Amino acid sequence: MFNQLKKTLLTFCFFLLASQAFSQAALLVLIFGDKVASEKFHLSIDGGLNYASMPGLSKQSPTTGVYFGLGTFIKLNDKWALTPEFKPLSPRGAKEVAPIRDYSAVISDAKYNLKLNYIDIPVLVQYKITPRLFVATGPQMSYLTSAQQVSNGKLPLGSTVDINEDMKSNFNSFYFSVPIELGYSISTLRGGKGIDIKLRYNVGISDLLSNTTYGSSMGSTFQAYLSFPFINPQ
């Protein structure tokens, strides 16, 4: 019990520090993004959608969520760049799964959804195919911040009920994947600062689940998002 309490406290402290760091970093980007930007280095704010599923489970269907965070661009030469990112809002999971904890004896027409959230830290290498079209890939480490089973159904008297239950102990704290990205820069918008349109698919290389009796899944996540770079107009 003490070890579990210690683990929960450490996780809470990590999440609190990460959230505070992200808030401060986002504020600094908004205030000083243009001032620290150069042709070789700039920051960005990224936002879009995750379309995630958990193939490998006995039953499941995809779920969607909002994806948000910060990015950096470090130019290596005219073709290559390094683009580390920090994405504290990266939901995953699946809908209509088999239950980890079954409430069918209590509620009828029960449906079960898994809601997961991660802090993603991808470190990608980007290659420009043309001045506007680019591809990128590299390793990504994700830290699990929350995991819930949401059970929905009807009580014996007919009213509906939602049961939200912490299932974090059933999932691995760290998840590793390899994002593969295709992007396109529209440089004529935002006073010359541009907008990058990015499509990314994450190839899982580790298991999301630690509870092997429930199942196994390396996850599948497709991301579509916009990146707003803070660079000086040329």
HELIX and SHEET records of a PDB file:
HELIX    1   1 PHE A    2  VAL A   36  1                                  35    
HELIX    2   2 LYS A  168  ASN A  170  5                                   3    
HELIX    3   3 ARG A  190  GLY A  192  5                                   3    
SHEET    1   A10 THR A 160  ASP A 166  0                                        
SHEET    2   A10 GLN A 140  LYS A 154 -1                                        
SHEET    3   A10 SER A 108  LYS A 128 -1                                        
SHEET    4   A10 TRP A  80  ALA A  94 -1                                        
SHEET    5   A10 THR A  63  LYS A  75 -1                                        
SHEET    6   A10 PHE A  41  SER A  53 -1                                        
SHEET    7   A10 SER A 220  PHE A 230 -1                                        
SHEET    8   A10 ILE A 195  GLY A 204 -1                                        
SHEET    9   A10 PHE A 174  ILE A 186 -1                                        
SHEET   10   A10 LEU A 133  THR A 137 -1                                        
END                                                                             
